């Protein structure tokens, strides 16, 4: 898989020092993945959820949420949001027109 906007993800996650290593670990897995559907994703990340048109990953236990768009056909992941669990629950990210 190819992740678009890794720089933006690192910048957003960098606001939370305890999230840096979990994001880098997630990115290492993603780079070598060749997922074809959400079930393939869940084989590696059982708690991953399809929410609207996005896929949501729990990062660092349940402290953070990483929201991405996965295009399985082109093997591309588009970074959308990195949120604390509390900010995720506010649902403002669902205002994204692609949601």
C-alpha positions as CSV (number, residue, x, y, z in Angstrom):
1,X,0.0,0.0,0.0
2,X,1.1,3.5,-0.7
3,X,0.2,6.2,1.9
4,X,-0.5,9.7,0.6
5,X,0.2,12.5,3.0
6,X,2.5,10.7,5.4
7,X,4.1,14.1,6.1
8,X,0.7,15.5,7.3
9,X,0.0,12.4,9.4
10,X,3.4,12.7,11.1
11,X,2.8,16.4,11.7
12,X,-0.6,15.8,13.2
13,X,0.5,12.8,15.3
14,X,3.6,14.7,16.4
15,X,1.4,17.0,18.5
16,X,1.1,13.9,20.8
17,X,4.5,12.5,21.7
18,X,3.1,9.2,22.9
19,X,1.6,8.6,19.4
20,X,4.8,8.9,17.4
21,X,6.0,5.3,17.7
22,X,2.5,3.7,17.3
23,X,2.0,5.7,14.1
24,X,5.4,4.7,12.8
25,X,4.7,1.1,13.6
26,X,1.3,1.3,11.7
27,X,3.1,2.9,8.8
28,X,5.7,0.1,8.6
29,X,2.8,-2.5,8.4
30,X,0.9,-0.4,5.8
31,X,4.0,-0.1,3.5
32,X,4.2,-3.9,3.2
33,X,0.5,-4.6,3.0
34,X,-1.5,-5.5,0.0
35,X,-5.1,-5.4,1.3
36,X,-8.0,-6.1,-1.0
37,X,-10.8,-5.3,1.4
38,X,-11.7,-4.5,5.0
39,X,-11.5,-8.1,6.0
40,X,-7.9,-8.2,5.0
41,X,-7.3,-5.1,7.1
42,X,-9.0,-6.7,10.1
43,X,-6.7,-9.7,9.8
44,X,-3.9,-7.4,10.9
45,X,-6.0,-4.8,12.8
46,X,-9.0,-6.5,14.2
47,X,-10.5,-3.3,15.6
48,X,-10.4,-1.5,12.3
49,X,-13.8,-0.2,11.3
50,X,-15.4,0.9,8.0
51,X,-17.3,4.1,8.9
52,X,-18.9,5.8,5.9
53,X,-16.4,5.8,3.2
54,X,-13.5,5.8,5.6
55,X,-11.5,3.2,7.6
56,X,-10.9,4.0,11.2
57,X,-7.9,2.6,13.2
58,X,-7.5,2.6,16.9
59,X,-4.0,3.9,17.7
60,X,-2.2,3.4,21.0
61,X,-4.8,1.2,22.6
62,X,-7.8,3.4,22.2
63,X,-6.2,6.9,22.8
64,X,-6.3,8.0,19.2
65,X,-8.2,7.4,16.0
66,X,-6.5,7.4,12.6
67,X,-9.1,8.0,9.8
68,X,-8.1,7.1,6.2
69,X,-9.6,6.4,2.9
70,X,-8.4,3.1,1.3
71,X,-8.5,2.6,-2.4
72,X,-8.0,-1.1,-2.6
73,X,-7.8,-1.2,-6.4
74,X,-4.9,1.3,-6.6
75,X,-3.4,0.1,-3.3
76,X,-3.4,3.7,-2.0
77,X,-4.3,5.0,1.4
78,X,-5.3,8.6,1.8
79,X,-4.7,10.1,5.2
80,X,-7.7,12.2,6.4
81,X,-7.6,12.8,10.2
82,X,-5.6,11.9,13.3
83,X,-7.8,12.6,16.4
84,X,-7.8,12.0,20.1
85,X,-10.6,9.6,21.2
86,X,-12.5,12.5,22.6
87,X,-12.3,14.6,19.4
88,X,-13.3,11.6,17.4
89,X,-16.4,11.2,19.5
90,X,-17.5,14.8,18.7
91,X,-18.1,13.5,15.1
92,X,-17.0,16.8,13.4
93,X,-14.9,14.7,11.0
94,X,-18.1,13.3,9.7
95,X,-18.8,16.7,8.1
96,X,-16.2,15.7,5.4
97,X,-18.2,15.7,2.1
98,X,-16.6,12.3,1.2
99,X,-17.9,10.7,4.4
